[in-house]
Amino acid sequence: MDEVASRAARLSLRPMNPLHRVSAARRNGGISHWYAEIGIPPIAPPGRAPLEGDIRADVCIVGGGFTGLWTAYYLSRARPDAEIVVLEREFAGFGASGRNGGWISDHFAGNRDRMARSHGRESVMAMQRGLQRAIDEIISVCAEEGIEADLVKEGMLTVARSVAQEARMHEMLADARMWGEGPEDVFALSAGELDERLHVSGARGALFSPHCARTQPAKLVTGLANVVQRRGVRICEDTTVLSLEPGHAVTDRGTVSAPVVLRCLEGFTPSLAGARREVLPLNSAMIVTDPLGEQRWAQIGWERAATLGDMAHAYMYAQRTADGRIALGGRGIPYRFGSRTDHYGETQSATIGQLTSILHAMFPETLDVGIDHAWCGVLGVSRDWTPTVRFDPATGLGDAGGYVGSGVSTTNLAARVLVDLVTGVDSELTHLPWVRGRARRWEPEPLRWLGARLVYGLYRTADQRESASDSAATDPLARLAGLISGR
Ligand SMILES: Cc1cc2nc3c(=O)[nH]c(=O)nc-3n(C[C@H](O)[C@H](O)[C@H](O)COP(=O)(O)OP(=O)(O)OC[C@H]3O[C@@H](n4cnc5c(N)ncnc54)[C@H](O)[C@@H]3O)c2cc1C
């Protein structure tokens, strides 16, 4: 088999082993359902040829996901004459950007109290408002550039399904108010009010925030890649970066020499020499149902495009897709030993079983609906669980990432910050609290693997114990997990 045919085979949708049918999805891996819908792009199509030999550029961007592509987009607008090269190991949109839950939300992964202590309260709120504006910015760029990505902004619902979750939900609301977020940002719904929007079995109430849009992520990322290419950015696909040093990105096909080199690899960062312990690639997995049909949607009452999450420690996230399915995700197996990543999105059958159980518990109406597809991907977590944007003018090296599970809008803001830092613009964005130094490194193996397994094991047990109890207190095992993880 030649190289192209063998890669196509690896990318093709892999049917489940019939022996695993109990918790099976019809297809597993093949990157994601989102690509099954639009077709997996060919590797290195015209204009995206791999790097051939050594070249020079003004800016070299490593990684063709949302971070890299948004950075290329805004840089090409700020410096239309700059020669910008994006280096991508597979194809633009191969990573988390083409596999995610499609929430474009204002959620920021960092710890607000910690950021306020180092940068002040105003700075934390500026970050929050910046993320809220990023949602509208993405929508407006899509409209301006003709990117069709099933974007609808109708907010998000976060449901509580146990007494402890309900108590946490009210604490979260009080905390939001303390940070200056009003009812225009988030408000509580009683169980009855939630039921008017969506019937979630066992729900005791929910928070609603208007700051979330739903998208089909593969349409968004491939659309963005096309726009970036049209703007004159050179995207070299099928080109693996091996190491970075000031002024150079060394790949398997040659070296790009550029005064500015930006690392945008998120969960894939550990694949680079010298960066093994900087970012932990945390797994997230998804399933998607067959299309539900009007009658079943009416039973579930999910008539609009608000996204759905919950207050569990090992939380779930879901959307009603534009083509009438439920796409639902959660942690799955949290981490692979040695920071390994998945094989083209293939996930474990136990994870498919877990996610299917969550779907059935929340929506018993879906018990006889087929699970069409399952997949997974990695997101990046830095040791202090807080996203970062950095650029050192002395070396020309920069990076952005560590968004935990909230990167779809955050990448857009990160890119604009990175571009201001690179072009030397002293803006409101460059003073946001996530422009900072490196967090400490993750522990060596096997501690990293043991820690990740332990933390998510504790979260899952805490969720089970809370579900079986009438206590409003958060389970102590969840608090212990928080302490161990350093979140
Ligand atoms: C299953 C799942 C669900 C998620 N759901 C949501 C959600 O609903 N909302 C939300 O906000 N966030 C979500 N996220 C997180 C979000 O998708 C990411 O934060 C975001 O896409 C990160 O974009 P990125 O460009 O930084 O990284 P990526 O999209 O991972 O891009 C990195 C790119 O680098 C390439 N690469 C890797 N190694 C090399 C190398 N050595 N040389 C060159 N290129 C390389 C990869 O092929 C990849 O294309 C989810 C993530 C996952 C996995």
The ligand as a Gaussian input file, in Angstrom:
#p B3LYP/6-31G(d) Opt

LIG

0 1
 C      -13.321000      15.648000      22.705000
 C      -13.058000      17.106000      23.003000
 C      -14.133000      17.942000      23.291000
 C      -13.913000      19.297000      23.533000
 N      -14.997000      20.126000      23.674000
 C      -14.812000      21.466000      23.758000
 C      -15.923000      22.347000      23.719000
 O      -17.070000      21.939000      23.526000
 N      -15.680000      23.679000      23.866000
 C      -14.418000      24.169000      24.041000
 O      -14.256000      25.372000      24.206000
 N      -13.331000      23.344000      24.008000
 C      -13.496000      22.022000      23.840000
 N      -12.415000      21.200000      23.751000
 C      -11.069000      21.804000      23.763000
 C      -10.758000      22.496000      22.419000
 O      -11.134000      21.681000      21.348000
 C       -9.265000      22.810000      22.354000
 O       -8.920000      23.588000      23.487000
 C       -8.853000      23.584000      21.118000
 O       -9.353000      22.994000      19.955000
 C       -7.334000      23.667000      21.085000
 O       -6.912000      24.128000      19.820000
 P       -5.358000      24.115000      19.487000
 O       -5.194000      24.673000      18.149000
 O       -4.613000      24.769000      20.586000
 O       -4.951000      22.572000      19.533000
 P       -5.278000      21.414000      18.470000
 O       -6.569000      21.625000      17.790000
 O       -5.084000      20.120000      19.174000
 O       -4.171000      21.622000      17.352000
 C       -2.841000      21.209000      17.491000
 C       -2.375000      20.791000      16.094000
 O       -0.977000      20.506000      16.123000
 C       -0.721000      19.417000      15.254000
 N        0.548000      18.789000      15.671000
 C        0.730000      17.921000      16.697000
 N        2.037000      17.613000      16.820000
 C        2.692000      18.303000      15.857000
 C        4.046000      18.415000      15.477000
 N        5.002000      17.771000      16.149000
 N        4.371000      19.203000      14.416000
 C        3.402000      19.888000      13.752000
 N        2.094000      19.822000      14.076000
 C        1.741000      19.050000      15.118000
 C       -1.923000      18.515000      15.448000
 O       -2.075000      17.632000      14.348000
 C       -3.043000      19.534000      15.574000
 O       -3.661000      19.807000      14.336000
 C      -12.585000      19.825000      23.530000
 C      -11.507000      18.986000      23.261000
 C      -11.727000      17.635000      22.997000
 C      -10.564000      16.742000      22.697000

